[in-house]
Amino acid sequence: MLRILLGDPWDDYDYVYSLRQDMVAKRKVPYFKLVNIRQCHSSDAIEQSRLLSRIQSPNIATVYALYCDGNNISIVTEYLGIHLSQLELQKYHLEEWEMATIIAEVLKGIAYISSLKLSCRNISGANIRLSLDGEIKLGKFIFTF
């Protein structure tokens, strides 16, 4: 269930480091859980929150919370430590089954997004995420509202 909160996410999270447009943070509660936080500017925060709450797929990064502070939105998502563009594919030769697995998981995510009548024209290697457990997921920021 998507939590929509008024206020600043930094009341609940501590900054760890920046990763391009995302910030990696950890919850302030006693357990250590990393998340990605991306700040966006939106004039239509309610519509975006409705849209994000509909997206639930094992091939798309999970959105945990949305913080609304005026026209600024902070989206807190599942931490997926590596994106495809970070891998040095010139040094590491992917086997055919590895390439097929990545492509299949990406296509499942794209099919799901398309079924919601959303555009995913912004897809790139930076939006294909890999978890430390080997999961392949699309980031939430590949589609347009």
Phi, psi and omega in degrees: 000131180282128176265130176247119186236146173268132178125194187260131180295340183287355170285334183252345185231153173251136178294135176249302176195166178263145178224091186056243182277344182264156171243135176267133183221168174233150179294148179279347180291168188304334181267153183266111178225120179277147176219162170260140175233127176237132179260134181230158174252130182215137174268352181231062184297324183293316179296318179296321180293323176298316181296312181297326180291337178282337188275109178217104182211145177293349180260004180236137179302137181286135173264122180272320185203157175233124178253126179249126179223092186069232177268005179262137178238135172246124182255123181257118183236169176304140178277119174238106196296334188230141170247156188305324182289346177280338182288138178270083186291343177289329182271334183243117180276117178285138173286161181300319180293329178291316177298318180297321179295314179299313181297317180298316181293321177295316180296324176298318178295317179295319178298319179296313180298318179296326179294338177270005180065036176253154177268136176239049183283348182268018184289138177207177177300331179288340180264355175264111188253148178238132177273166177290346177268001178093006178285146178243121183221157173269141175290161182288353191255021180270345183255161178252145182279000000 
